Amino acid sequence: MENLNELLDRVEIAGLGAFFHKDWLLEMRTALRPQLPADYHLFVESESILISPDGGALPAPILPDLSVARSESLRITPASDVSSAATPAVIEYVEEVEVDSKYSLLIRRAPENRIVAALEIVSPTNKGASSRLDREKYILKRDGYFEAGVSFLEIDALKNGPRVLPPALARLAAFERNVWTAFHTHGQRRVRGCGWNHADPQPVVPWTIEESLAVTVDFAATLKSASEFNRWPQLVEH
């Protein structure tokens, strides 16, 4: 599988995006390390989100190997059936839930261990595939980075689902995939983004970490390394 965009397609179809995105983030961490001074440290940090149905709908199977079995029955036990006559009716309901694990790349500066930059790869959950509340939670997290003045890079490598782009970058939704950065300086936020389609090469993205410190993220090189590490073309071949 020579076309890396084709690999991204197959990973998405197979529902293995969370696993591949972690591999990709680790390769980006490796590529960024030599571009940063010694007092900057890179971490891939995880976050687990409990997914429950939105309204009456069942959650989408993001990570089926971590799903919890469910019984749809609603059982009401009369007070007479329990040990104490003073005990009220007992209502027991078991609802299907899933645990979605997401990963972020954070750059911290010593000695204060302050987060100066964050990289997020958008997941189906971020787009609200399971619940609109999950989408709103992600946007609030992103806004929190902005309010803290953290340099930010977001990658949407998924072809499906709505975009979670800022209004100023709405035109990037016309592309199959997109990436954008935001950097805060002197009371301003500088935003830069680009999009690409299936036949396009993956971009090399300049990313300003702090005022006098910039790095580049080579999508083609890091995607290739990630695909080779766990032999992803074979994993998603069929």
TACORWO-V212884 format. One record per pair of residues at least 6 apart in sequence whose C-alpha atoms are under 7 Angstrom apart, sorted by the first residue. I is the first residue (numbers start at 1). GAP is how many residues later the second one is. If there is no record, write none. Layout:
# TACORWO-V212884
i:gap
I:GAP
I:GAP
This chain:
# TACORWO-V212884
i:gap
1:6
1:232
5:193
7:226
10:226
11:6
11:225
12:146
14:222
15:47
18:83
18:84
21:100
22:81
23:203
24:198
24:199
24:202
25:80
27:195
27:198
27:199
28:189
28:194
29:13
35:180
39:70
39:71
40:67
40:68
40:69
40:70
41:66
41:67
41:68
42:63
42:64
42:65
42:66
43:62
43:63
43:64
44:59
44:60
44:61
44:62
45:58
45:59
45:60
46:55
46:56
46:57
46:58
47:54
47:55
47:56
48:51
48:52
48:53
48:54
49:50
49:51
49:52
50:47
50:48
50:49
50:50
51:8
51:46
51:47
51:48
51:49
51:79
52:7
52:44
52:45
52:46
53:6
53:77
53:78
54:76
54:77
59:71
60:69
60:70
62:38
63:37
66:32
66:33
67:30
67:31
67:32
68:28
68:29
68:30
69:27
70:24
70:25
70:26
71:23
71:24
72:22
72:23
73:20
74:18
74:19
75:16
75:17
75:18
76:13
76:14
76:15
76:16
77:12
77:13
77:14
78:11
78:12
79:6
79:8
79:9
79:10
104:15
104:16
105:13
105:14
105:15
106:9
106:11
106:12
106:13
107:8
107:9
107:10
107:11
108:6
108:7
108:8
109:6
109:7
115:35
116:34
116:35
116:93
117:33
117:34
117:35
117:92
118:32
118:33
118:34
118:35
119:33
119:34
119:35
120:33
120:34
120:35
121:33
121:34
121:35
122:33
122:34
125:9
125:10
126:8
126:9
126:12
127:8
127:34
127:35
127:36
127:37
128:6
128:7
149:35
151:31
151:32
151:33
151:58
152:29
152:30
152:31
153:27
153:28
153:29
154:25
154:26
154:27
155:23
155:24
155:25
156:21
156:22
156:23
157:20
157:21
158:19
159:17
159:18
163:10
172:6
172:22
172:23
175:20
175:21
175:22
176:20
176:21
177:18
177:19
177:20
178:16
178:17
178:18
179:14
179:15
179:16
180:12
180:13
180:14
181:10
181:11
181:12
181:26
182:7
182:8
182:9
182:10
183:6
183:7
183:8
183:25
184:6
202:17
202:18
203:15
203:16
204:12
204:13
204:14
204:15
205:11
205:12
205:13
206:9
206:10
206:11
207:7
207:8
207:9
208:6
208:7
227:6
